[in-house]
Amino acid sequence: MRRFALLILLMLMLPAYVAADQANVQGFDTLEEESRYRELISELRCPKCQNQNIADSNAPISKDMRDAVYSMMQEGADNDDIVNALVDRFGEFVRYKPEVDRRTILLWATPAIAVGGGLLIVAGVVIRSRRRGEQTDRLTDQERSRADQLLADENRSEQS
């Protein structure tokens, strides 16, 4: 019975949640503006949350960032101006795809460096194993006859 009551309560709260989500987009004149707004807030990362965009975050700072995006859009700023203003205020972390510059070159180069290093290690292991295969000493006739004798002795002791 408790579960049923909880389910009913959650179902009753759903319209309020949806209405709260829609509160940010009521002031747009066209669907294009609303679409642009939603795209911008989904491309910006919350500085407080772990890898969550400001559209999905419930943190107060995300609400402030959404409000800033909305007000800058109402003032006529383009997407680059909005993103640059938020980057200036909160840092490069708010971008999911930071620009390539001297501060972020290592960030962008790390995957290539890691793959290149891995390929070099694999190549070194393959080359080293091939060299060892070529350098493997063959048994001399004397060693082979000694090994055959030991195996023959072992077979005799097992049969006995």
ChimeraX attribute file (.defattr): number of C-alpha atoms within 10 A of each C-alpha:
attribute: neighborCount
match mode: 1-to-1
recipient: residues
	/A:1	6
	/A:2	7
	/A:3	8
	/A:4	9
	/A:5	10
	/A:6	11
	/A:7	12
	/A:8	11
	/A:9	11
	/A:10	11
	/A:11	11
	/A:12	11
	/A:13	11
	/A:14	11
	/A:15	11
	/A:16	11
	/A:17	10
	/A:18	10
	/A:19	10
	/A:20	11
	/A:21	13
	/A:22	11
	/A:23	9
	/A:24	16
	/A:25	16
	/A:26	9
	/A:27	12
	/A:28	15
	/A:29	9
	/A:30	8
	/A:31	10
	/A:32	10
	/A:33	16
	/A:34	17
	/A:35	12
	/A:36	14
	/A:37	21
	/A:38	18
	/A:39	13
	/A:40	20
	/A:41	20
	/A:42	17
	/A:43	18
	/A:44	24
	/A:45	24
	/A:46	27
	/A:47	20
	/A:48	14
	/A:49	15
	/A:50	9
	/A:51	14
	/A:52	19
	/A:53	21
	/A:54	27
	/A:55	21
	/A:56	14
	/A:57	17
	/A:58	13
	/A:59	13
	/A:60	12
	/A:61	15
	/A:62	23
	/A:63	16
	/A:64	12
	/A:65	21
	/A:66	21
	/A:67	13
	/A:68	15
	/A:69	22
	/A:70	23
	/A:71	13
	/A:72	16
	/A:73	18
	/A:74	12
	/A:75	9
	/A:76	10
	/A:77	14
	/A:78	11
	/A:79	16
	/A:80	10
	/A:81	13
	/A:82	19
	/A:83	20
	/A:84	14
	/A:85	15
	/A:86	18
	/A:87	16
	/A:88	11
	/A:89	11
	/A:90	14
	/A:91	12
	/A:92	19
	/A:93	14
	/A:94	23
	/A:95	19
	/A:96	14
	/A:97	12
	/A:98	15
	/A:99	12
	/A:100	12
	/A:101	10
	/A:102	8
	/A:103	10
	/A:104	12
	/A:105	12
	/A:106	13
	/A:107	12
	/A:108	14
	/A:109	11
	/A:110	11
	/A:111	11
	/A:112	11
	/A:113	12
	/A:114	11
	/A:115	11
	/A:116	12
	/A:117	12
	/A:118	12
	/A:119	12
	/A:120	12
	/A:121	12
	/A:122	12
	/A:123	12
	/A:124	12
	/A:125	12
	/A:126	12
	/A:127	12
	/A:128	11
	/A:129	12
	/A:130	11
	/A:131	11
	/A:132	11
	/A:133	10
	/A:134	8
	/A:135	9
	/A:136	8
	/A:137	8
	/A:138	8
	/A:139	10
	/A:140	9
	/A:141	9
	/A:142	9
	/A:143	11
	/A:144	12
	/A:145	12
	/A:146	12
	/A:147	13
	/A:148	12
	/A:149	12
	/A:150	12
	/A:151	12
	/A:152	12
	/A:153	11
	/A:154	11
	/A:155	11
	/A:156	10
	/A:157	9
	/A:158	8
	/A:159	6
	/A:160	5
